[in-house]
Amino acid sequence: MKNDTQIQSDVVAQLDRAQNVIAGTIGVEVHHGVVKLAGRVGDDSIKKTAELAAGGVGDVTKVIMDVDVGAATAAGSKGAPAAVV
């Protein structure tokens, strides 16, 4: 089983490969296999693509979406550091 850091790295890599997901728009946090995606994207299809990409990573138990749809901007997060795609 992967640790949270490995899962986070894999999710970031998966999002980097995902079509239409713009670098810097989605932050990734992982806690005990639960992935939280946070940020803003341009439309619902990008949001769904990001959710499916994160959920497809091994050892991810759940994906929590805190992603708004609108004009995409760089992601920011309060609290624990997040990797930004």
C-alpha positions in Angstrom: 0.0 0.0 0.0 1.3 3.5 -0.9 1.7 6.2 1.7 0.0 9.6 1.3 3.0 11.3 -0.3 3.3 8.6 -2.9 -0.5 8.8 -3.7 -0.2 12.6 -3.9 2.7 12.3 -6.3 0.8 9.8 -8.5 -2.4 12.0 -8.5 -0.4 15.0 -9.5 1.2 13.0 -12.4 -2.2 11.7 -13.4 -3.6 15.2 -13.5 -0.6 16.4 -15.5 -1.5 13.8 -18.1 -5.2 14.6 -18.1 -6.6 16.4 -21.1 -7.6 20.0 -20.5 -6.5 20.2 -16.9 -4.4 23.4 -16.7 -1.3 23.3 -14.5 -1.7 25.4 -11.4 -5.5 25.2 -11.2 -6.0 22.3 -8.9 -4.3 21.6 -5.5 -4.0 18.0 -4.2 -4.0 17.0 -0.6 -4.1 13.4 0.7 -4.9 12.0 4.1 -5.1 8.2 4.7 -5.8 7.6 1.0 -8.5 10.3 0.8 -7.7 12.8 -1.9 -9.0 16.3 -1.8 -8.8 18.4 -5.0 -9.2 22.1 -4.6 -9.2 25.0 -7.0 -11.0 26.5 -9.9 -11.4 25.1 -13.5 -13.0 26.5 -16.6 -15.9 24.1 -17.0 -17.6 21.0 -15.6 -15.9 18.6 -18.0 -12.5 19.6 -16.7 -13.8 19.1 -13.2 -15.0 15.6 -14.0 -11.8 14.7 -15.8 -9.8 15.7 -12.7 -12.1 13.7 -10.4 -11.8 10.6 -12.6 -8.0 10.9 -13.0 -7.6 11.2 -9.2 -9.9 8.3 -8.5 -8.1 6.1 -11.0 -4.8 6.2 -8.9 -4.1 3.1 -7.0 -4.8 3.2 -3.2 -7.1 6.2 -3.5 -10.1 5.4 -1.3 -12.2 8.5 -1.9 -12.0 11.8 -3.9 -13.3 15.0 -2.3 -14.0 17.7 -4.8 -13.6 21.3 -3.6 -13.3 22.5 -7.2 -15.3 25.5 -8.4 -16.2 26.0 -12.0 -15.5 29.4 -13.6 -12.4 31.3 -14.8 -9.4 29.2 -13.9 -6.9 30.7 -11.4 -3.9 29.3 -9.5 -5.0 27.0 -6.6 -4.3 28.0 -3.1 -4.8 26.1 0.2 -5.0 26.9 3.8 -3.5 24.6 6.4 -1.5 21.6 5.2 0.7 22.0 2.1 -0.8 20.9 -1.1 0.8 19.9 -4.3 -0.4 22.1 -7.2 -0.8 20.6 -10.6 
